[in-house]
Amino acid sequence: RAFLKIQDGCNRFCTYCIIPTSRGRSRSKPLADIQKELDSIAEKGYKEVVLVGINLSSYGKDIGEKFTDAVKLACETKGIERVRLGSLEPDHITDEVIEELAKLPNFCPQFHISLQSGCDNTLKRMNRHYTADEYFSLCKKLRSSFEDATITTDIMVGFSLESDEDFEESLEFTKKIGFEKVHVFPYSVRTGTRAEKLPQLEKQVKEKRAKIMTEVTEEIRQNFLKSQIGKTVDVLVETTNKNGLYEGYTKNYTPVLVNCTEDVCSKIIKVKITSVEGDYCIGEV
């Protein structure tokens, strides 16, 4: 798996984030330069490329291109068998974007869409550009448009002025979506941001909420992994673990361990999921 950065900077000015100041405004890499790097990646034998950026889905707005132009370029590059995306902003994923991505056979249907909070009051204080209902609607569209789609996210707890009611609303929204994986983290102040001047919650409150949110999302994660048992999937094998098992990912980024008598690193193999151990599905060739 190779990572290709196609965008840097951000124009969003979320109240908790210093990136627009530290990294500057959004800037996109020209398509011609992206193609050169894609060709180099393919020549080196990589099977999958992950397009990444600070605000990836804003790609192209400054150079007269579309975000999907870069994705199509990667999907059409000879030798690249899978194309995956880094973190996305929900309000950039329009119906047109979904329609175009759904036409690409080697596009991986795993969407990491930054949520931050499932509470509208908190989202407004964060200066996020969507509501919880709009986010929910997007998730429904993605799951109906892509077979075996998974949705992963980041959730911040304990943001400035987050009440018990706000946290509970965010927790219930998380359950409603049923994310396949969640990165939970307590809010920490960044010097120079607007949120720095807002009243802050005590550290133990933030840590308690992070623990609760993590426990809930981990249970949902385990239920998802168990739902994969019995399925036959394509796994791109990347490495071996300390027990000698081969480790890789499906198109929707389900981690799989498999025992194999031959070296299958860097190959895409058919695997039947038989069980779950920890954060991995266990499979057999």
C-alpha positions as CSV (number, residue, x, y, z in Angstrom):
1,R,0.0,0.0,0.0
2,A,1.4,3.3,-1.0
3,F,0.3,6.7,0.2
4,L,0.1,9.7,-2.2
5,K,-0.4,13.2,-0.9
6,I,-2.4,15.2,-3.4
7,Q,-3.6,18.2,-1.2
8,D,-2.3,20.3,1.7
9,G,-3.7,23.1,3.8
10,C,-7.3,23.9,4.8
11,N,-9.8,26.8,4.4
12,R,-12.4,25.6,7.0
13,F,-11.3,27.3,10.2
14,C,-12.9,24.9,12.7
15,T,-12.7,26.6,16.1
16,Y,-10.5,23.9,17.7
17,C,-8.0,23.6,14.8
18,I,-4.8,25.5,14.1
19,I,-4.1,23.9,10.7
20,P,-5.2,26.9,8.5
21,T,-2.7,29.0,10.4
22,S,0.1,26.5,10.6
23,R,-0.3,24.9,7.1
24,G,-1.9,27.7,5.1
25,R,-4.8,27.6,2.7
26,S,-5.9,24.6,0.6
27,R,-3.5,23.7,-2.2
28,S,-3.9,21.0,-4.8
29,K,-1.2,19.0,-6.6
30,P,-1.6,19.3,-10.5
31,L,-3.0,16.1,-12.1
32,A,0.1,15.8,-14.3
33,D,2.3,15.5,-11.2
34,I,-0.1,13.1,-9.6
35,Q,0.1,10.9,-12.7
36,K,3.9,10.8,-12.6
37,E,3.8,9.7,-9.0
38,L,1.1,7.1,-9.7
39,D,3.2,5.6,-12.5
40,S,6.2,5.4,-10.2
41,I,4.2,3.7,-7.5
42,A,2.9,1.1,-10.0
43,E,6.3,0.5,-11.4
44,K,7.6,-0.3,-7.9
45,G,4.9,-3.1,-7.6
46,Y,2.4,-1.5,-5.2
47,K,-1.1,-2.9,-5.6
48,E,-3.0,-0.2,-3.7
49,V,-2.6,3.5,-3.5
50,V,-4.2,5.7,-0.8
51,L,-4.9,9.3,-1.7
52,V,-4.4,11.6,1.2
53,G,-4.4,15.3,2.1
54,I,-5.1,17.6,5.0
55,N,-8.5,18.4,3.6
56,L,-8.5,15.7,0.9
57,S,-12.1,16.2,-0.5
58,S,-11.3,19.9,-1.2
59,Y,-8.9,18.8,-3.8
60,G,-9.1,20.7,-7.1
61,K,-11.1,23.7,-6.0
62,D,-8.0,26.0,-6.4
63,I,-6.9,24.7,-9.8
64,G,-10.2,24.2,-11.6
65,E,-10.3,20.4,-11.2
66,K,-12.6,18.1,-9.3
67,F,-11.8,15.8,-6.4
68,T,-13.0,12.8,-8.4
69,D,-10.6,13.7,-11.3
70,A,-7.7,12.6,-9.1
71,V,-9.5,9.4,-8.0
72,K,-10.3,8.4,-11.6
73,L,-6.6,9.0,-12.5
74,A,-5.5,6.6,-9.9
75,C,-8.1,4.0,-10.8
76,E,-7.1,4.2,-14.4
77,T,-3.3,3.8,-13.8
78,K,-2.1,0.4,-15.1
79,G,-0.8,-1.8,-12.3
80,I,-2.8,-0.1,-9.5
81,E,-5.5,-2.6,-8.5
82,R,-7.0,-0.7,-5.6
83,V,-7.6,3.0,-4.8
84,R,-8.5,4.1,-1.3
85,L,-9.2,7.5,0.2
86,G,-7.9,9.2,3.4
87,S,-10.1,11.3,5.7
88,L,-13.0,13.2,4.1
89,E,-15.2,16.1,5.0
90,P,-18.9,15.1,4.9
91,D,-20.2,18.3,3.2
92,H,-17.9,17.7,0.2
93,I,-19.3,14.3,-0.6
94,T,-22.1,15.3,-2.9
95,D,-24.5,13.1,-4.8
96,E,-22.4,13.7,-7.9
97,V,-19.2,12.6,-6.2
98,I,-21.0,9.4,-4.9
99,E,-22.3,8.7,-8.4
100,E,-18.9,9.1,-10.0
101,L,-17.0,7.0,-7.4
102,A,-19.6,4.2,-7.6
103,K,-18.6,3.7,-11.3
104,L,-15.0,2.9,-10.5
105,P,-14.6,-0.9,-10.1
106,N,-11.2,-0.8,-8.2
107,F,-12.3,2.0,-5.8
108,C,-12.3,0.8,-2.2
109,P,-15.7,1.4,-0.5
110,Q,-14.2,2.5,2.9
111,F,-15.1,6.0,3.8
112,H,-13.4,7.8,6.7
113,I,-15.7,10.7,7.2
114,S,-14.8,13.1,10.1
115,L,-17.8,13.5,12.4
116,Q,-16.2,15.1,15.6
117,S,-19.6,15.2,17.3
118,G,-23.1,13.9,16.8
119,C,-24.6,16.9,18.6
120,D,-25.7,19.9,16.6
121,N,-24.9,22.3,19.4
122,T,-21.4,21.1,19.6
123,L,-20.9,21.0,15.8
124,K,-22.0,24.7,15.7
125,R,-19.5,25.7,18.4
126,M,-16.8,23.8,16.4
127,N,-17.8,25.7,13.2
128,R,-18.4,22.4,11.4
129,H,-20.3,22.8,8.1
130,Y,-23.0,20.2,8.5
131,T,-25.7,18.9,10.9
132,A,-26.1,15.5,12.4
133,D,-29.1,14.8,10.2
134,E,-27.1,15.7,7.1
135,Y,-24.3,13.4,8.2
136,F,-26.8,10.6,8.8
137,S,-28.3,11.1,5.3
138,L,-24.8,10.9,3.7
139,C,-24.1,7.6,5.5
140,K,-27.3,6.1,4.2
141,K,-26.5,7.1,0.7
142,L,-23.0,5.6,0.8
143,R,-24.2,2.3,2.2
144,S,-26.9,2.1,-0.4
145,S,-24.5,3.0,-3.3
146,F,-21.5,0.8,-2.5
147,E,-21.6,-2.9,-1.8
148,D,-20.0,-3.8,1.6
149,A,-19.3,-0.2,2.3
150,T,-17.7,0.7,5.7
151,I,-17.8,4.0,7.4
152,T,-15.1,5.0,9.9
153,T,-14.7,8.3,11.7
154,D,-13.1,10.5,14.4
155,I,-15.1,11.5,17.4
156,M,-14.0,14.2,19.9
157,V,-15.4,14.3,23.4
158,G,-15.3,17.0,26.0
159,F,-15.1,19.9,23.6
160,S,-15.6,23.4,25.2
161,L,-19.0,23.8,26.8
162,E,-20.1,20.2,26.0
163,S,-22.9,19.4,28.5
164,D,-23.9,16.0,29.7
165,E,-26.9,16.2,27.4
166,D,-24.6,17.2,24.5
167,F,-22.4,14.2,25.1
168,E,-25.4,11.8,25.4
169,E,-26.7,13.1,22.1
170,S,-23.4,12.5,20.4
171,L,-23.2,9.0,22.0
172,E,-26.7,8.0,20.8
173,F,-26.0,9.4,17.3
174,T,-22.8,7.2,17.2
175,K,-25.0,4.1,18.0
176,K,-27.5,5.2,15.3
177,I,-24.8,5.3,12.6
178,G,-23.1,2.0,13.7
179,F,-19.6,3.0,12.5
180,E,-17.4,0.1,11.6
181,K,-14.5,1.7,13.4
182,V,-14.1,4.9,15.5
183,H,-11.1,6.9,16.7
184,V,-12.2,8.5,20.0
185,F,-10.1,11.2,21.6
186,P,-10.7,13.8,24.3
187,Y,-10.5,17.5,23.2
188,S,-7.2,19.3,23.9
189,V,-6.7,23.0,23.5
190,R,-4.6,24.3,20.6
191,T,-2.9,27.7,21.2
192,G,-4.1,30.3,18.8
193,T,-7.5,28.8,18.1
194,R,-10.9,30.4,18.8
195,A,-11.9,27.5,21.1
196,E,-8.9,28.3,23.3
197,K,-10.9,31.3,24.7
198,L,-14.0,29.2,25.5
199,P,-14.6,27.7,29.0
200,Q,-12.9,24.3,29.2
201,L,-14.1,21.0,30.9
202,E,-12.1,19.3,33.5
203,K,-9.6,16.6,32.4
204,Q,-11.4,13.8,34.3
205,V,-14.7,14.6,32.7
206,K,-13.2,14.4,29.2
207,E,-11.4,11.1,30.1
208,K,-14.6,9.6,31.5
209,R,-16.5,10.5,28.3
210,A,-13.8,9.1,26.1
211,K,-13.9,5.8,28.0
212,I,-17.6,5.5,27.6
213,M,-17.6,6.4,23.9
214,T,-14.7,4.0,23.3
215,E,-16.5,1.1,25.0
216,V,-19.6,1.7,23.0
217,T,-17.8,2.0,19.6
218,E,-15.6,-1.0,20.3
219,E,-18.7,-3.2,20.9
220,I,-20.1,-2.0,17.6
221,R,-16.8,-2.8,16.0
222,Q,-16.8,-6.3,17.3
223,N,-20.3,-6.9,16.1
224,F,-19.2,-5.8,12.6
225,L,-16.2,-8.1,12.6
226,K,-18.4,-11.1,13.6
227,S,-20.8,-10.2,10.8
228,Q,-18.0,-11.0,8.3
229,I,-17.8,-14.7,9.4
230,G,-18.7,-16.9,6.5
231,K,-17.9,-14.4,3.8
232,T,-15.4,-15.0,1.1
233,V,-13.3,-11.8,0.5
234,D,-10.3,-10.5,-1.5
235,V,-7.4,-9.7,0.9
236,L,-4.3,-7.7,-0.1
237,V,-1.6,-9.3,2.0
238,E,0.9,-6.8,3.4
239,T,3.0,-8.5,6.0
240,T,3.4,-11.3,8.5
241,N,2.8,-11.0,12.2
242,K,4.9,-12.4,15.1
243,N,3.0,-15.7,14.9
244,G,3.8,-16.2,11.2
245,L,0.3,-15.4,10.1
246,Y,-0.2,-13.3,7.0
247,E,-1.9,-10.0,7.6
248,G,-3.8,-7.8,5.1
249,Y,-7.0,-5.9,4.4
250,T,-10.2,-6.4,2.4
251,K,-11.4,-3.6,0.0
252,N,-13.6,-2.2,2.8
253,Y,-10.5,-2.2,5.2
254,T,-11.4,-5.2,7.3
255,P,-8.2,-6.5,8.9
256,V,-7.6,-10.3,8.2
257,L,-5.1,-12.8,9.5
258,V,-4.6,-16.0,7.4
259,N,-2.4,-19.0,7.6
260,C,-0.7,-19.9,4.3
261,T,2.1,-22.3,3.3
262,E,3.4,-20.1,0.6
263,D,4.6,-16.5,0.5
264,V,1.6,-14.4,-0.4
265,C,2.9,-10.9,0.6
266,S,1.9,-8.2,-1.9
267,K,-0.7,-10.5,-3.5
268,I,-4.5,-10.3,-3.5
269,I,-5.9,-13.7,-2.4
270,K,-9.3,-15.2,-1.8
271,V,-10.0,-15.8,1.9
272,K,-13.0,-17.3,3.7
273,I,-13.6,-15.6,7.1
274,T,-14.0,-18.3,9.8
275,S,-13.7,-16.4,13.1
276,V,-12.7,-13.3,15.0
277,E,-9.8,-12.7,17.4
278,G,-9.4,-9.3,18.9
279,D,-9.5,-6.7,16.2
280,Y,-8.9,-9.2,13.4
281,C,-11.0,-11.5,11.3
282,I,-9.4,-14.9,10.9
283,G,-9.6,-16.6,7.5
284,E,-8.4,-19.5,5.4
285,V,-7.3,-19.5,1.8
